[in-house]
Amino acid sequence: MSLHLYNTLTRRLEPFQPQDPASPTMYVCGPTVYNYVHIGNARGPVVFGVLAALLRRRYGGLRYARNITDIDDKINAAAKEAGTPISAITDRFAAAYREDMAMLGVDGEFAPDMEPAATDHIADIIAMCERLIADGHAYAAENHVLFSVASYTDYGKLSRRDPEDMLAGARIDLAPYKRDPGDFVLWKPSTDDLPGWDSPWGRGRPGWHIECSAMAAAHLGETIDIHAGGIDLQFPHHENEIAQSECAHGGKTFARVWMHNGMLNFGGAKMSKSLGNIEKVHDLVRAHPPEALRYALLSAHYRQPLEWSDGLIEQSIRTLDRLYGTLRDLGDVDAEGRIPAEIEHILDDDLNTPAALAEIARLASEARKAESTDAKREAKSALLGAGKVLGLLQQTPAEWFARGASCDDDARIQQLVDERIAAKQARDFARADAIRDQLADEGIVLEDTPQGVRWVRKGV
């Protein structure tokens, strides 16, 4: 089976065929950097990072851009409250975002090739506004530039919303300078206390939607293969991107495939800053094993909602305990990590990560039956290779089970385990029970396996 992706634009599962087989292009909407991002904001980078790695394996190359929105009213408000330039806010939280994503494994083959920032593309944005005005798709009014929705007959083709629903969903500003209530801002004036740039329409700053269109064109070209982001961006952001990009580029298709990840729910409601029900990545990666958070984000199909909870995190930790325990039991046999064909086949079906995780569990179950050195080597190679495509199982078992503990502490625990085994063999059950209780008090659980006793650190 070749790679098939669900295209939100056509509402169909379609075979993926890049314009240039040697270098597919992908653009993913990135963060607005005014605060730490919540775990829902991490789902797209994690999932579409898996897609990026797959495309790189399959085609030998990829041009992948994930932007930084570093000019926005929320950023302005945060800078004003802190009494600092906007760059102090954006630099701080852009750096925190990169650090948090790297801790979730969104690095290396899973990371974007480029990370354009909106403020580095003001000239591109102004030029795009000028083209839209010249072609009759935008107009200037009271130091604003607005896109004329009526000039683009395909407006709404992505979200397929009724025009009245689109007006409501866009939170329309009924400004007197608009020709039509649905027209949206491409450029707006800045007062002296706000950041701004000189333009043909006076000192001002870009609207949100035009930023992504300009950055995508500047780095990936006028037509890109894949545009991805959260389902909450489908309208109005992605709808507006299509309209302004296709009108600015003479009707050329803006993005051939649109992919949208589902939302994270927390306590039965969509996780969002406005509802106050968020869990920040910055806090979570310091309270839990980051690999377990990554596992949890991949545990549901990317197009479906995912209910986030402490229980999901704990379940992910326990699953990884079993998988790393299997790797530990396979011993020190050398294995390079061969990607099983079945894993690639599963991911070819619209990036089916839950099925891929199930296949990893099956491989681990088979691995536990391996007896000969060759069988263990083959099993370990398949397990490591399957984990690699999802960014999992790339630590050593010792690193995973230590989870922040020192190597000396690791050795001490193993010494106690060995001492307990010796005590049981000597029928000194009182000493064996005392060691077991001591380890339990330290959060160490002992497990009997066909390969012998192994220990797992819990509650970390």
Buried (B, 14 or more C-beta within 10 A) or exposed (E): EEBBBBBBBEEEEBEBEBEEEEBBBBBBBBBBBBBBBBBBBBBBBBBBBBBBBBBBBBBEBBBBBBBBBBBBEBBBEBBEEEEEEBBEBBEBBBEBBBEBBBBBBBEEBBBBBBBBBBBEBBEBBBBBBBBBBEEEBBBBBEBBBBBBBEBBEEBBBBBBBEEEEBBEBBEBEEEEEBEBEBBBBBBBBBEEEBBBBEBEBBBBBBBBBBBBBBBBBBBBBBBBBBBBBBBBBBBBBBBBBBBBBBBBBEEEBBBBBBBBBBBBBBEEEBBBBEEEBBBBBBBBBEEBBBBBBBBBBBBBBBBEBBEBBEEBBBBBBEBBBBBBBBBBBBEEBEBEBBBBEBBBBBBBBBBBBBBBBEBBBEBBEBBBEBEEEEBBBBBBBBBBBBBBBBBBBBBEBEEBBBBEBEEEEBEEBEEBBEEBBEBBEEEEEEBBEEBBEEBEEBEBBBEEEEEEEBBBBBEB
